[in-house]
């Protein structure tokens, strides 16, 4: 379908480490808090499904 994009990224770190990195505004000051929350929901869903 036009206008859609899908990708998979494997991050070889514990979930807590990844979320702490994303939540730290010093790592990406332009990131919106809602992006971090959305990513956390994706991680939680993946963990529950495994």
N, C-alpha and C positions, 0 to 999 in steps of 0.2 A: 504494500500500500504506500502510496506517496505521502510524504510528510511525517512518516513514523521512523523511529530509530530504536534499535534494541542492542544492548551490549552486556557482556558479562565481565566482571572484574573480580579477580581472586586476590584477596589481601591476606597475606600470611601472618596475621597478628590476632591476638585475642580480641573479641568484640569490644570489651571495655577499653582497650588501648585505642582502637579505631574511633570509638565514640568520644573519648577524651581528646584525641587529636582534633577531631572535627569541631568539638564544642569550644576549643581554645581559639578565640578570635584572632590571636596573633598569627595563627597558621594561614588564615584566609579572611582578612578583614572585610572582604566584599560579600562573603557568604551570608545569606539570610538565615535566621534561626529556624525558620520553617523548613529549610533544606536539611538541616541536621535532624530535625524531628522526623521528617519523611524517611531519611536514611535509617534512623533508629527503628522505625516501624518495619522497614524492609528486612533488617537484620533479625529482629524478633520473629518475624514470620518465617524466615529461613531456618532459624534455630528450632522453632516449634515443629516445623515440617520434617526435620531430620531425626 
